[in-house]
Amino acid sequence: MKDYLQRIGRSLMLPVAVLPAAAILMGIGYWIDPSGWGGDSAVAAFLINAGSSIIDNMAILFAVGVALGMSNDRDGSAALSGLVAFLMVTTLLSTDTVAMLQGIDPGEVNDAFGNINNQFIGILSGLIAAAMYNKFSKTKLPDALAFFSGRRLAPIMTSVAMIVASVVLFFIWPVIYTGLVSFGKSIIGLGAVGAGIYGFFNRLLIPVGLHHALNSVFWFDVAGINDINNFWGSIGEKGVTGMYQAGFFPIMMFGLAGAAFAMYRAAKPEKRQEVKSLMLAAGFASFFTGVTEPLEFSFMFVAPLLYFLHAVLTGISLFISATFQWIAGFGFSAGFVDWFLSLKMPLASKPFMLIVQGIVFAILYYVVFTFAINKFNLTTPGREETVEIGTEGDGAVLSGDEKLTATAKIILEGLGGSGNIASLNNCITRLRVEVKDMDLVDEEKIKSAGVSGVNTTGAKNIQVVVGPQVQFVADEIEKLRRS
């Protein structure tokens, strides 16, 4: 299960990498026009809509990214299958479709179906699509149906699987969603403790997109709290109104920055520069705009323990700010933009104390994350296992797809890359390669893959002695050449 979650985490890194840019665009646009959301400024509207085109479609990005990353050969057909899966389920379970199926007015449909377009559905769609691709992408159909064989069959079978999944979700999704709303209503009377419990579950539910169910209870008018609108409308009690928002500021502006620094420091030296780029972009987006997904999705699946600790610390932060009545509110998210804009609001209460609290939480996150990563050897970004390839007898000892892929990649680079290979085949133990330019071949690079030997047999011909696993290495090289 741990390996499976880590594979999901790695699959999400491609779509997650684009989110910081989108978040910053939206944050700048909201800074320009904090009340009209672009209605009062063409520049703000342009920036907000540019960013929201990505942020609002995050679930689709996750469906495509997970399908591609979890497929065996990362072929484009897998990504297409992920898109098909997501479109199927979100259309079949949309409010209008459910209303038609139930024969009722759309206004009477359970609110759960109005929130079907979320990260959980995106990830689920990607996983189902990848499973269908892995199972059917090599299937051969009878000649009459041969056009639909192989990779073309994967999206078709994905659509069939999503019909079944949609039927299951039709009954399960409303129960889960409604249950969470009821849970939120049950903790309203607990004061600061309730705020802490809400903060904990708000973060804990983000991976499955169900935090919106709780948010609707506390932030909007589902249960009469309407925390966001009342704060900005100056309706309510100073020190109380805004208590379900304030505790997020120390986390999003400072706490996650401490977590990012801890993960950067924990990365292997050779990977720190790569991790630094991701953490800086994601950390700045979190601080400035309050959009945390780029950071959170970088570790929530590869290191679930860290994400649980993050949820606990978020709950503690909301409890502290509610207890001491340190209040600020947000219209977009709990980043610097909203904190600064809320300073002038009548119901803001000691908002500068949230900065002090945030600095403490930055240190706390750094210490907690550093300890947990080292103590439990967690696989955060930049700490992935380095593939080591050893030799035994006449060839390389290779066990597992990852080592095969790593071996093939090194050999391919040593041969001068895909563009330098004119032809490639194999015998029992050797790769037989015809290259276009022998000067581009790096024999030492090829040998670093753990092969038994490299022999030049002609002006443009070279043999690589791999051993009994040579067929699988050749297959992996061909996959790399196609990718």
C-alpha positions, 0 to 999 in steps of 0.5 A, spaced: 500 500 500 505 504 501 508 503 494 502 504 491 500 511 494 507 513 493 506 511 485 500 516 486 504 521 489 509 521 483 504 521 478 501 527 481 507 531 481 507 533 473 500 537 474 502 539 481 508 543 478 503 547 474 499 550 480 504 555 483 504 559 477 496 559 477 495 561 484 500 567 483 496 569 477 490 569 481 493 572 487 495 578 484 489 579 480 485 578 487 490 583 490 488 588 484 481 587 485 479 584 492 472 586 492 470 585 484 474 578 483 475 582 476 469 585 475 472 592 476 478 591 473 480 588 466 487 586 468 485 583 474 479 579 470 485 577 465 489 574 471 484 571 475 481 567 469 488 565 467 489 562 474 483 559 475 483 556 468 488 551 471 486 551 479 478 550 477 480 544 473 485 541 477 481 535 478 481 534 470 489 535 471 489 529 476 485 524 472 490 525 466 496 525 470 495 519 475 492 515 469 499 517 465 503 516 471 500 509 473 500 506 467 505 501 465 509 505 459 506 512 460 503 512 453 498 518 451 493 513 450 493 512 458 492 520 459 486 520 454 483 514 458 484 518 464 480 524 461 475 519 458 474 516 465 473 523 468 468 526 463 464 520 464 463 520 471 462 527 472 457 528 466 453 521 469 453 524 476 452 532 474 446 535 477 442 535 471 443 528 469 441 526 476 435 530 476 433 527 469 434 520 472 430 521 478 425 525 475 425 531 479 427 538 479 434 540 479 433 544 485 431 538 489 438 534 487 442 532 493 448 537 494 453 532 493 452 531 486 453 539 485 460 537 488 462 531 484 467 535 480 473 534 485 480 532 486 478 525 489 473 524 483 479 526 479 484 521 482 479 515 482 478 516 475 486 516 473 486 510 477 481 506 474 483 509 467 490 506 468 488 499 471 484 499 464 490 501 460 494 496 463 490 490 462 487 492 455 493 496 452 496 489 449 489 485 448 488 483 440 481 482 438 479 478 432 480 481 425 474 484 424 475 488 430 482 489 429 482 497 429 480 497 436 485 492 439 491 494 443 491 502 446 485 504 442 481 499 446 483 502 453 479 508 453 473 504 450 474 499 456 475 505 461 468 508 459 465 501 461 468 501 467 466 508 469 459 506 468 459 501 473 463 506 478 458 511 477 452 507 479 456 505 485 458 513 486 450 514 485 449 511 492 455 512 496 457 519 494 451 522 497 451 518 503 458 520 505 457 528 503 451 528 507 454 525 513 460 530 513 455 536 513 452 533 519 458 532 522 460 539 521 453 541 524 454 537 530 461 541 532 458 548 531 457 549 539 464 547 541 467 553 540 475 554 540 475 546 540 470 545 534 474 550 530 480 546 532 476 539 530 474 543 523 481 545 522 484 538 522 478 535 518 479 540 513 486 538 511 485 531 512 479 531 507 483 535 502 486 528 498 479 526 497 476 533 495 471 532 501 473 538 505 468 542 501 462 539 505 465 541 511 467 548 509 460 549 506 457 548 514 462 553 517 464 558 511 457 559 508 450 559 510 448 552 511 448 552 518 447 559 519 454 561 521 456 564 514 463 566 517 466 569 511 460 573 508 459 575 515 466 577 517 467 581 510 460 584 511 462 586 518 456 582 521 457 579 528 461 579 534 469 581 534 473 576 536 468 570 534 466 572 527 472 569 523 474 564 528 473 558 522 478 562 518 483 565 522 487 559 524 489 558 517 493 564 516 499 561 520 499 555 516 498 557 509 503 563 510 508 560 515 507 553 517 508 550 510 514 554 508 517 551 514 515 544 512 518 546 505 524 547 508 525 541 512 523 537 505 528 541 501 534 540 507 532 532 507 533 531 500 539 528 497 544 533 495 544 531 488 537 532 488 536 538 492 536 543 486 530 540 483 527 540 490 529 547 491 525 549 485 519 546 487 519 548 494 520 555 492 515 556 487 510 552 491 512 555 498 511 562 495 504 560 492 502 558 499 505 564 503 502 569 498 496 567 495 494 561 500 493 556 495 497 550 498 495 544 494 502 544 490 505 543 497 500 538 500 500 534 494 507 533 494 507 529 500 500 527 502 501 520 498 508 519 498 509 520 506 502 520 509 504 520 516 507 527 514 500 529 512 496 527 518 501 531 522 500 537 518 492 536 519 493 535 526 498 542 526 492 545 522 487 543 528 492 546 533 493 553 529 485 554 529 484 552 536 489 557 538 487 563 534 480 562 536 482 561 543 485 568 544 481 571 539 486 573 534 482 574 527 483 575 520 478 573 514 479 571 507 475 572 501 480 568 496 484 564 501 489 564 507 495 568 504 498 574 505 494 578 500 487 576 504 491 577 511 493 584 508 486 586 506 483 584 512 487 589 516 482 594 515 476 590 517 472 592 523 471 585 525 479 583 525 482 582 532 489 582 533 491 580 526 498 581 527 498 576 532 497 571 527 504 573 524 507 571 531 503 565 531 505 563 524 513 564 525 512 559 531 509 554 527 514 555 521 519 553 526 514 547 529 513 545 522 520 544 520 522 541 527 516 536 526 517 534 519 525 534 520 524 529 525 519 525 522 522 524 515 529 522 519 526 518 524 521 514 519 525 514 513 520 517 509 520 518 502 519 526 501 521 529 494 528 528 493 529 522 497 527 517 492 531 510 492 537 511 487 537 505 483 543 501 484 545 496 478 550 490 480 553 484 476 553 477 477 556 472 472 556 474 465 551 479 466 547 484 470 543 482 476 536 486 475 530 485 479 524 489 478 521 494 473 525 500 476 532 497 475 530 495 468 528 502 466 534 505 469 539 500 466 535 502 459 536 509 460 543 509 462 545 505 456 541 509 451 544 515 454 551 512 453 549 510 446 548 517 444 540 518 445 534 515 441 536 520 435 543 516 434 540 509 434 539 506 427 537 499 429 537 495 435 536 488 436 538 483 441 541 475 441 541 471 448 545 475 452 547 481 448 544 488 445 546 489 437 546 496 435 547 500 429 549 507 431 549 513 426 555 517 429 560 513 433 563 519 436 557 520 440 557 513 444 560 513 451 562 507 453 564 508 460 557 511 461 554 504 458 558 500 463 556 504 469 549 501 468 553 494 470 553 491 464 559 486 463 562 489 457 562 493 451 564 491 444 565 495 438 564 490 432 564 495 426 565 503 424 558 504 426 556 497 430 556 496 437 554 490 442 553 491 449 553 484 453 547 485 458 546 477 460 540 473 460 535 479 462 537 482 455 530 482 452 527 486 457 532 491 457 531 492 449 524 492 450 525 498 455 530 501 451 524 501 445 519 504 450 524 510 452 525 511 444 518 512 443 516 516 449 
